[in-house]
Amino acid sequence: MYVPYQDEISLNDIVVKLRKRRGILLALPVLSLLAAIAFLIFSAVRTEQPTIYFVRLQGIDKSMYPNGTPFTPPGFIAPGGSRSGGEIPWD
């Protein structure tokens, strides 16, 4: 014999209430995702990290650039500065 209690929870009622609020249930994760993407984009723009380029000099055994120009010591120093502020010894 089945006796209904006043404190029972109907799964059908829960599903109906969730379906009525499906707009907010879908909007919250989407807005959270958009906020996370915006944070990553704006925080990545402000990050200052040095960029290291590995350069493979073709023709280094001939002491010439690929276009035929010979290597010179000033050609290896980045414009606007030197590595340690001093002169770089060349053999």
Backbone as ProteinMPNN parsed JSONL, in Angstrom:
{"seq_chain_A": "MYVPYQDEISLNDIVVKLRKRRGILLALPVLSLLAAIAFLIFSAVRTEQPTIYFVRLQGIDKSMYPNGTPFTPPGFIAPGGSRSGGEIPWD", "coords_chain_A": {"N_chain_A": [[0.819, -1.157, 0.0], [0.616, 2.175, -0.942], [1.584, 5.189, 0.52], [1.376, 8.591, 0.241], [3.749, 11.109, 1.092], [4.165, 14.339, 2.635], [6.648, 15.573, 2.351], [7.895, 14.623, 0.087], [9.832, 14.647, -2.937], [9.204, 15.427, -6.193], [10.452, 14.152, -9.132], [9.544, 14.818, -11.625], [8.486, 17.402, -11.246], [10.864, 18.803, -10.764], [12.213, 18.558, -13.227], [10.426, 19.937, -14.888], [10.624, 22.555, -13.825], [13.319, 23.087, -14.346], [13.291, 23.057, -17.131], [11.764, 25.321, -17.627], [13.498, 27.295, -16.861], [15.574, 27.136, -18.65], [16.781, 28.978, -20.329], [18.358, 30.745, -18.732], [19.984, 28.821, -17.652], [21.477, 28.023, -19.838], [22.593, 30.425, -20.621], [24.342, 31.292, -18.572], [26.712, 29.501, -18.541], [27.652, 30.107, -21.139], [28.144, 32.878, -21.02], [30.105, 32.843, -19.026], [32.128, 31.448, -20.351], [32.699, 33.253, -22.446], [33.64, 35.418, -20.918], [35.944, 34.263, -19.817], [37.468, 33.812, -22.138], [37.811, 36.458, -23.018], [39.323, 37.457, -20.864], [41.68, 35.909, -21.129], [42.6, 36.785, -23.628], [43.07, 39.567, -23.205], [44.894, 39.49, -21.082], [47.015, 38.167, -22.218], [47.922, 39.988, -24.07], [49.129, 41.941, -22.523], [51.317, 40.672, -21.429], [54.777, 40.55, -21.114], [57.298, 39.032, -22.564], [60.482, 37.882, -23.526], [61.279, 37.255, -26.945], [62.671, 34.595, -28.634], [64.583, 33.891, -31.389], [65.658, 31.347, -33.473], [68.188, 31.181, -35.706], [69.112, 29.943, -38.788], [71.915, 30.01, -40.554], [72.42, 29.861, -43.819], [75.032, 28.935, -45.912], [77.105, 29.595, -44.236], [79.558, 28.41, -44.081], [80.908, 29.463, -46.221], [81.242, 32.035, -45.458], [79.338, 33.918, -46.207], [76.21, 35.592, -46.788], [73.068, 34.264, -48.027], [72.467, 35.868, -50.261], [74.914, 36.614, -51.242], [76.365, 38.621, -49.968], [79.099, 39.395, -47.886], [79.765, 38.163, -44.525], [79.847, 40.406, -41.768], [81.168, 41.85, -38.725], [79.448, 44.0, -37.626], [77.021, 43.197, -38.69], [76.027, 41.187, -37.111], [75.165, 42.223, -34.735], [72.41, 43.322, -32.924], [70.333, 45.993, -34.009], [70.49, 49.064, -32.237], [71.597, 48.318, -29.793], [73.837, 46.317, -27.712], [74.981, 43.07, -26.607], [76.172, 42.913, -23.927], [76.876, 45.473, -23.408], [79.487, 45.973, -23.875], [82.363, 45.595, -26.052], [82.316, 43.108, -28.588], [84.376, 40.401, -28.972], [86.116, 39.519, -31.947], [87.485, 37.006, -33.962]], "CA_chain_A": [[0.0, 0.0, 0.0], [1.408, 3.392, -1.101], [1.102, 6.344, 1.29], [2.171, 9.769, -0.137], [4.211, 11.964, 2.187], [4.199, 15.757, 2.293], [8.009, 16.032, 2.082], [8.451, 13.95, -1.081], [10.265, 15.491, -4.048], [8.828, 14.824, -7.461], [11.434, 14.388, -10.19], [8.833, 15.465, -12.712], [8.44, 18.834, -10.925], [12.224, 19.346, -10.933], [12.475, 18.637, -14.662], [9.587, 21.008, -15.43], [11.202, 23.828, -13.396], [14.581, 23.276, -15.075], [12.959, 23.394, -18.528], [11.288, 26.697, -17.647], [14.652, 28.175, -16.658], [16.671, 26.68, -19.51], [17.472, 30.141, -20.899], [19.412, 31.176, -17.815], [20.919, 27.704, -17.483], [22.373, 28.023, -20.992], [23.273, 31.715, -20.719], [25.425, 31.402, -17.588], [27.966, 28.917, -19.025], [28.126, 30.819, -22.324], [28.724, 34.144, -20.549], [31.344, 32.509, -18.319], [33.117, 31.11, -21.37], [33.089, 34.497, -23.107], [34.451, 36.18, -19.969], [37.256, 33.605, -19.72], [38.195, 34.081, -23.388], [38.208, 37.872, -22.984], [40.415, 37.58, -19.896], [42.9, 35.34, -21.709], [43.071, 37.648, -24.714], [43.613, 40.815, -22.677], [46.064, 39.24, -20.243], [48.118, 37.763, -23.095], [48.431, 41.183, -24.737], [49.963, 42.68, -21.588], [52.454, 39.877, -21.005], [56.021, 40.905, -21.786], [58.302, 37.988, -22.494], [61.379, 37.989, -24.679], [61.099, 36.305, -28.038], [63.957, 34.056, -29.069], [64.544, 33.35, -32.738], [66.8, 30.535, -33.853], [68.476, 31.511, -37.093], [70.013, 29.012, -39.468], [72.604, 30.757, -41.6], [72.849, 29.03, -44.933], [76.237, 29.479, -46.527], [78.028, 30.092, -43.22], [80.89, 27.872, -44.357], [81.525, 30.339, -47.222], [81.262, 33.364, -44.851], [78.485, 34.806, -46.993], [74.768, 35.431, -46.715], [72.566, 33.626, -49.246], [72.464, 36.778, -51.411], [76.287, 36.855, -51.673], [77.004, 39.644, -49.14], [79.949, 38.752, -46.868], [79.468, 38.412, -43.129], [80.66, 41.432, -41.096], [80.805, 41.904, -37.305], [78.254, 44.797, -37.32], [75.827, 42.516, -39.155], [75.566, 40.235, -36.107], [74.704, 42.936, -33.547], [71.053, 43.841, -33.112], [70.307, 47.452, -34.044], [70.045, 49.731, -31.023], [72.196, 47.838, -28.549], [74.727, 45.16, -27.774], [74.615, 42.059, -25.621], [76.562, 43.235, -22.565], [77.284, 46.863, -23.347], [80.907, 46.066, -24.231], [82.709, 45.14, -27.394], [82.287, 41.662, -28.819], [85.643, 40.057, -29.644], [86.046, 38.764, -33.198], [88.778, 36.386, -34.316]], "C_chain_A": [[0.887, 1.254, 0.0], [0.768, 4.547, -0.338], [1.959, 7.555, 0.893], [2.529, 10.612, 1.083], [4.276, 13.411, 1.712], [5.599, 16.225, 1.893], [8.667, 15.305, 0.902], [8.827, 14.971, -2.149], [9.937, 14.761, -5.338], [9.892, 15.166, -8.507], [10.805, 15.089, -11.389], [8.759, 16.983, -12.482], [9.801, 19.495, -11.128], [12.53, 19.534, -12.407], [11.678, 19.769, -15.295], [10.163, 22.373, -15.055], [12.516, 24.109, -14.127], [14.317, 23.644, -16.538], [12.474, 24.83, -18.641], [12.446, 27.686, -17.538], [15.837, 27.795, -17.547], [17.438, 27.838, -20.14], [18.618, 30.594, -20.022], [20.436, 30.064, -17.594], [21.885, 27.597, -18.662], [23.184, 29.308, -21.066], [24.457, 31.818, -19.756], [26.718, 30.735, -18.051], [28.529, 29.645, -20.244], [28.772, 32.139, -21.922], [30.026, 33.905, -19.802], [32.46, 32.18, -19.307], [33.61, 32.359, -22.089], [33.956, 35.361, -22.195], [35.844, 35.577, -19.842], [38.085, 33.864, -20.972], [38.67, 35.526, -23.422], [39.358, 38.085, -22.015], [41.723, 37.058, -20.475], [43.466, 36.23, -22.805], [43.719, 38.902, -24.149], [44.813, 40.6, -21.776], [47.258, 38.819, -21.102], [48.721, 38.965, -23.794], [49.392, 41.924, -23.825], [51.209, 41.92, -21.144], [53.685, 40.254, -21.812], [57.051, 39.8, -21.551], [59.202, 38.124, -23.706], [61.088, 36.9, -25.713], [62.473, 35.872, -28.524], [63.77, 33.442, -30.445], [65.818, 32.538, -32.969], [67.011, 30.714, -35.35], [69.449, 30.484, -37.649], [70.62, 29.763, -40.643], [73.073, 29.791, -42.681], [74.057, 29.696, -45.579], [77.24, 29.98, -45.515], [79.441, 29.564, -43.45], [81.623, 28.702, -45.401], [81.668, 31.764, -46.706], [80.471, 34.372, -45.664], [77.019, 34.526, -46.702], [74.287, 34.776, -48.008], [72.545, 34.548, -50.471], [73.865, 37.14, -51.888], [77.017, 37.91, -50.878], [77.853, 38.954, -48.081], [79.487, 39.097, -45.451], [80.396, 39.502, -42.601], [80.242, 41.481, -39.641], [79.599, 42.801, -37.017], [76.949, 44.121, -37.771], [75.245, 41.55, -38.135], [75.038, 40.907, -34.851], [73.333, 43.525, -33.844], [71.087, 45.363, -33.13], [69.808, 48.023, -32.719], [70.648, 49.196, -29.747], [73.137, 46.685, -28.78], [74.357, 44.219, -26.655], [74.928, 42.502, -24.187], [77.002, 44.683, -22.415], [78.733, 47.047, -23.725], [81.122, 45.598, -25.66], [82.681, 43.611, -27.458], [83.575, 41.291, -29.552], [85.407, 39.201, -30.879], [87.426, 38.231, -33.526], [89.122, 36.691, -35.738]], "O_chain_A": [[1.79, 1.384, 0.827], [-0.411, 4.852, -0.512], [3.157, 7.561, 1.175], [1.714, 10.801, 1.986], [4.426, 13.671, 0.518], [5.717, 17.2, 1.151], [9.886, 15.373, 0.746], [8.21, 16.031, -2.249], [10.346, 13.618, -5.543], [10.192, 16.338, -8.735], [11.465, 15.863, -12.081], [8.947, 17.76, -13.417], [9.877, 20.625, -11.61], [13.059, 20.575, -12.797], [12.197, 20.487, -16.149], [10.187, 23.271, -15.897], [12.79, 25.254, -14.487], [15.041, 24.456, -17.114], [12.74, 25.494, -19.643], [12.371, 28.794, -18.07], [16.981, 28.107, -17.219], [18.621, 27.698, -20.451], [19.73, 30.805, -20.508], [21.616, 30.336, -17.374], [23.007, 27.122, -18.49], [24.329, 29.296, -21.518], [25.485, 32.39, -20.118], [27.767, 31.371, -17.958], [29.744, 29.786, -20.375], [29.838, 32.484, -22.432], [30.961, 34.694, -19.934], [33.604, 32.591, -19.116], [34.81, 32.508, -22.319], [34.915, 35.975, -22.663], [36.828, 36.314, -19.766], [39.287, 34.111, -20.873], [39.806, 35.796, -23.812], [40.286, 38.831, -22.325], [42.764, 37.697, -20.327], [44.681, 36.407, -22.897], [44.815, 39.268, -24.574], [45.683, 41.469, -21.715], [48.402, 39.094, -20.738], [49.917, 38.967, -24.085], [50.379, 42.484, -24.302], [52.087, 42.518, -20.521], [53.648, 40.276, -23.043], [57.598, 39.669, -20.456], [58.732, 38.447, -24.797], [60.702, 35.781, -25.375], [63.335, 36.708, -28.794], [62.91, 32.584, -30.645], [66.921, 33.005, -32.687], [66.123, 30.432, -36.154], [70.482, 30.198, -37.045], [69.929, 30.108, -41.602], [74.003, 29.01, -42.479], [74.071, 30.913, -45.763], [78.151, 30.723, -45.88], [80.415, 30.206, -43.054], [82.851, 28.651, -45.464], [82.163, 32.628, -47.431], [80.868, 35.53, -45.8], [76.628, 33.395, -46.41], [75.03, 34.739, -48.988], [72.6, 34.066, -51.602], [74.003, 37.9, -52.847], [78.215, 38.091, -51.092], [77.38, 38.019, -47.434], [78.907, 40.154, -45.204], [81.581, 39.532, -42.935], [79.089, 41.189, -39.327], [78.762, 42.399, -36.209], [75.88, 44.459, -37.264], [74.095, 41.132, -38.269], [74.508, 40.224, -33.974], [73.124, 44.149, -34.885], [71.806, 45.966, -32.334], [68.832, 47.534, -32.149], [70.218, 49.612, -28.672], [73.233, 46.144, -29.881], [73.5, 44.541, -25.833], [74.049, 42.471, -23.326], [77.469, 45.062, -21.341], [79.179, 48.184, -23.885], [80.179, 45.253, -26.372], [82.99, 42.929, -26.481], [83.839, 41.81, -30.637], [84.597, 38.274, -30.86], [88.423, 38.939, -33.38], [90.167, 36.26, -36.226]]}, "name": "protein", "num_of_chains": 1, "seq": "MYVPYQDEISLNDIVVKLRKRRGILLALPVLSLLAAIAFLIFSAVRTEQPTIYFVRLQGIDKSMYPNGTPFTPPGFIAPGGSRSGGEIPWD"}
